[in-house]
Every structure is written in C-alpha cells, then in structure tokens.
Amino acid sequence: MFCEQIVPELLAGREPQAQPTVVFLVGQHGAGKSRVASIVGEVLNGRGGFADLDSDLYKPYHPRYDELIGRDDKLMAAYIGPDSWAWLAQAHEYVRTQRINALKPETGQDSKGAANHLRAYRDAGFRIEVMVLAVPAAITSELPESPGHSQRHSSGTPQAAGSG
C-alpha cells in the first residue's frame, strides 16, 4: 500500500533539497492549522514542493475506510489507526531519506512523539521551523466539529480539503 499508492499520490514529485525544511505546525483542534498550513504550503511549494504529513491524509488508504467512515469515530480509529500511523511513520522516513521539505501538523497531545520527530529531522540535517498557534480553548470548543482535513473524493483519491 505504502509504495504502490501512498508514495506516488502523496510523496513523489518533490525536489530533494540540499538543506530541506520541516515545519511543525502546533495547535489544538480548531486553532486554524489548516488555514496556516495552506500559507506555509505555498511557500514550501516555491522551494521544491513538500510532503504534507497530516495523519488524516493517510487514513483513506485503509481498505475499510469507506465502510468505517460512516460509523462511530472510535471504531474507525481502532481499525484504521494502527495502519495509518505505520504509513505515516514510513512517510517520515521517506521524507528524511529523500531530503524533501515537509509540513507536519501537531496537536501537542504527544509531546514526546513530537520531540522524537524533531530530533530525527535535526539528526537528518533538516532545518526545523516550529509554528505554534495559541488559541483560547473557549474559542475552539465553540467551533463545530469538522469532518476532518481529508476526504475521499468521488474518484476515490484522498485529497486535502480545498485541493479539488
């Protein structure tokens, strides 16, 4: 799945960089990460492209995604989570090995995991940028639930919101 579908659709076609950049975009759900990510993405596209390492982009590749998306989120996470996390880990390794720019949204819920990612990118020679979106919880808790950053379009291809 990873090499046959994910790499060609989400990771290939970016230019390797002598000094690649990874941007960690940290903020709680509803803080505006998607809006800021689109701006950061435009900048990184002008620098050889980038890999979007948003975990939501990897979930639709699970063979049971279409079946489970209509059920409850906990059931979907239980079935899809382990595979999508493994594919995301492979994507991180691919990005570091290929030396391509990357954008990594983070919610800040797993500070040890984020620190491990930062260290791995630093050790691989990446320039690391961290953007933190600090928004009062009262504001984000009033926002309606979003259906997620990624949706499967009628073509069956996972795409970031607003990309097609």
C-alpha positions in Angstrom: 0.0 0.0 0.0 2.7 2.5 1.0 5.0 2.1 -2.0 2.2 1.4 -4.5 -0.3 4.1 -3.6 0.8 6.5 -0.9 4.3 7.4 -2.3 3.1 8.1 -5.8 0.0 10.1 -4.7 1.3 12.0 -1.6 5.1 12.0 -1.6 6.6 11.6 -5.1 7.5 14.5 -7.4 9.0 16.8 -4.7 12.6 18.0 -5.3 15.3 16.8 -2.9 16.9 19.7 -1.1 20.5 20.3 0.0 19.0 21.9 3.1 15.4 20.6 3.4 13.0 22.3 5.8 10.4 20.7 8.1 7.7 22.9 9.5 6.0 21.7 12.6 2.6 23.4 12.9 1.4 23.0 16.5 -2.1 23.9 17.7 -5.2 22.3 19.2 -8.1 21.2 17.1 -9.9 24.2 15.7 -6.9 26.6 16.2 -6.6 27.3 12.5 -3.8 24.9 11.5 -5.4 24.1 8.1 -5.5 27.8 7.1 -2.0 28.4 8.2 -0.8 25.1 6.6 -2.1 26.3 3.2 0.0 29.5 3.5 3.1 27.6 4.6 2.4 25.1 1.8 2.5 27.8 -0.8 5.9 28.9 0.5 7.3 25.4 0.5 5.9 24.7 -3.0 8.0 27.6 -4.2 11.0 25.8 -2.7 10.7 22.5 -4.5 7.5 21.2 -3.1 6.7 19.5 0.2 5.2 16.4 1.8 2.1 17.0 3.9 2.5 14.8 6.9 -1.0 15.3 8.3 -2.1 11.9 9.6 -5.7 12.5 8.2 -4.3 12.2 4.7 -3.2 8.6 5.3 -6.4 7.2 6.8 -8.4 7.0 3.5 -5.8 4.5 2.2 -7.1 1.8 4.6 -9.2 -0.8 2.7 -12.1 -0.4 5.2 -12.1 3.4 5.3 -15.2 3.8 3.2 -17.1 1.3 5.3 -16.0 2.7 8.7 -16.1 6.4 8.0 -19.9 6.4 8.4 -19.8 4.6 11.8 -18.5 6.0 15.0 -15.1 7.6 15.2 -13.8 5.3 17.9 -14.5 2.2 15.9 -12.8 3.8 12.9 -9.8 4.8 14.9 -9.4 1.3 16.3 -9.4 -0.3 12.9 -7.6 2.4 10.8 -5.3 4.0 13.4 -2.5 1.3 13.5 -2.2 1.1 9.7 -2.3 4.9 9.1 0.2 5.5 11.9 2.5 2.9 10.3 2.2 4.6 6.9 2.8 8.0 8.5 6.0 6.6 10.1 7.1 5.3 6.7 6.3 8.7 5.2 8.5 10.5 7.8 11.4 8.1 6.9 10.8 8.6 3.2 10.9 12.4 3.6 14.1 12.3 5.6 15.8 9.8 3.2 14.7 11.7 0.1 15.5 15.1 1.7 12.3 16.8 0.7 10.6 19.6 2.5 7.7 18.7 4.9 4.9 20.1 6.8 3.8 18.3 10.0 0.7 19.4 11.8 0.7 18.6 15.5 -2.0 18.9 18.1 0.5 18.9 21.0 -1.1 15.9 22.7 2.0 13.8 22.3 4.9 15.9 23.2 7.4 13.0 23.5 6.4 11.8 20.0 6.8 15.3 18.6 10.2 15.7 20.3 11.3 12.4 18.8 10.3 13.6 15.3 12.1 16.9 15.8 15.2 15.1 16.9 15.1 12.7 13.9 14.7 15.6 11.4 17.5 17.5 13.1 19.8 14.4 13.0 19.0 14.1 9.3 20.2 17.6 8.6 16.8 19.3 8.2 16.2 23.0 9.0 13.5 22.9 11.6 10.8 25.5 12.0 8.1 25.4 14.6 4.9 27.5 14.4 2.6 27.5 17.5 -1.0 28.6 17.2 -2.1 29.7 20.6 -5.9 30.0 20.7 -8.0 30.1 23.8 -9.8 26.7 24.4 -13.1 28.5 24.9 -12.9 29.7 21.2 -12.0 26.3 19.7 -14.5 24.4 21.9 -17.3 26.5 20.4 -16.4 25.6 16.8 -18.5 22.9 15.1 -16.9 19.5 14.6 -15.2 19.3 11.2 -15.4 16.2 9.1 -11.6 16.0 9.1 -8.8 17.5 7.0 -9.0 14.8 4.4 -12.0 13.4 2.5 -12.2 10.8 -0.2 -13.4 12.4 -3.4 -15.7 10.6 -5.8 -12.6 9.5 -7.7 -11.5 7.5 -4.6 -8.4 9.6 -4.3 -7.6 11.1 -0.9 -7.1 14.8 -1.1 -6.5 17.6 1.3 -9.6 19.8 1.8 -9.7 22.5 -0.8 -7.4 20.7 -3.2 -10.0 19.5 -5.6 
